[in-house]
Amino acid sequence: MEMQDRTVVVTGGASGIGKATAFLLAREGALVFVGDVDETGGRAVAAEAAGEGLAIEFLPLDLTQTATIAEFAATVHRRAERVDGLVNGAGWDRIQPFLENPPEMWDQLIQINLMGAIRLTRALLPSMVAAQQGKIVNVSSDAGRVGSTGETVYAAAKGGLIAFTKSLARELARYHINVNCVCPGPTDTPLFQRQPDRMREALTRAIPFRRIAQPQEIAEAVMFFLGRRSDYITGQVLSVSGGLLIAAAAPSAAQAPTNQSAEQNVRASQQYENLLCTNPAFRAKRIAQECGPLTDPQLHQSCVASLQCGVTHHRSNRAPPSETIR
Ligand SMILES: NC(=O)c1ccc[n+]([C@@H]2O[C@H](COP(=O)([O-])OP(=O)(O)OC[C@H]3O[C@@H](n4cnc5c(N)ncnc54)[C@H](O)[C@@H]3O)[C@@H](O)[C@H]2O)c1
């Protein structure tokens, strides 16, 4: 078994991708410590694992609280001889236009998706450095690679996690510690199911494989970075998203491929503009997509006005349709 005698910490292991990862690792022989703010879910995971004879232990962890991170790390160090792997899998998101985000939501997004991973990594690193070995896998998102409408600060946090991965990989190479990153696309978990139907359908259509991922498929990629097959790989970012990013590079006829000339780009923008002016159904669809999520009447009105035909004097650089990526 690939993970025999290894100890791995998985945050966010009470649900979705983290849970699938914890079970996959335990079935490969690892002792897994799941840390999660959801104590009911975490205990249920541990009980389910015990029923299958798997070694998954649950420890409470709130990544927004520095004190619980320190407590969690200390408990792991007391219970395990060393930590061989860390999966920073916990995450949180809510789709909402940036203009409507309450600032408290930014703090929450950054604390959970970025700072929590940074703090926990720092707390668990000394034992890896002392052992001169270890594998860290950060679960980011394709949103952190290409941006995502309605997930602006989430994407900022996930982009930060990618940059953290790359820099940390450089710093830790001398201790033989690998640091890599997995970027899921839309995945069938409670986090994704909480999004509006319209958004889920649009995302599924945008994926070349025309289906969202199962948590197990993301867990397999995380497992690859924790196992022996990736010993010579560090600082890398792997999208596991059914080809979503290929599509993101050229999602529609209205968006010019990056290798086109500036003149061709302008022509494509003008075609989009013409469509907006001459095709009421297309304009209505754009308004629903772009302005629909705005609940503030004034912002909604400004958004609709921005999609009027010929309102501004220079439109050739109008942005092509935006997309939520996750
Ligand atoms: N599901 C998707 O479509 C998708 C897409 C891209 C990236 N991701 C990322 O994958 C990871 C796993 O997400 P998921 O889809 O399995 O979601 P999920 O909601 O099923 O699981 C996330 C887990 O993180 C835990 N968590 C939230 N806040 C926490 C906190 N403050 N402290 C500790 N734990 C906390 C939750 O309790 C939950 O168990 C996240 O980092 C997410 O951003 C998910």
The ligand as an ORCA input file, in Angstrom:
! r2SCAN-3c Opt
* xyz 0 1
  N     -16.360     21.988     -5.053
  C     -15.852     22.770     -5.971
  O     -16.495     23.007     -7.001
  C     -14.459     23.348     -5.814
  C     -13.867     23.956     -6.919
  C     -12.593     24.496     -6.788
  C     -11.921     24.427     -5.591
  N     -12.526     23.829     -4.525
  C     -11.763     23.791     -3.283
  O     -11.688     22.456     -2.830
  C     -11.573     22.440     -1.404
  C     -12.606     21.501     -0.819
  O     -13.894     22.018     -1.107
  P     -15.198     21.117     -1.201
  O     -15.812     21.372     -2.507
  O     -14.890     19.741     -0.792
  O     -16.123     21.868     -0.139
  P     -16.914     21.346      1.143
  O     -17.743     22.502      1.576
  O     -17.573     20.042      0.858
  O     -15.722     21.085      2.174
  C     -14.976     22.141      2.711
  C     -14.617     21.780      4.136
  O     -13.853     22.855      4.689
  C     -14.304     23.052      6.015
  N     -14.059     24.399      6.501
  C     -14.696     25.535      6.142
  N     -14.284     26.561      6.903
  C     -13.351     26.061      7.766
  C     -12.589     26.625      8.813
  N     -12.712     27.902      9.164
  N     -11.732     25.835      9.480
  C     -11.629     24.513      9.175
  N     -12.352     23.916      8.213
  C     -13.204     24.684      7.515
  C     -15.815     22.767      5.945
  O     -16.371     22.524      7.223
  C     -15.861     21.585      5.024
  O     -15.797     20.362      5.715
  C     -11.747     23.894     -0.947
  O     -10.484     24.464     -0.707
  C     -12.407     24.549     -2.139
  O     -12.135     25.929     -2.189
  C     -13.771     23.277     -4.599
*
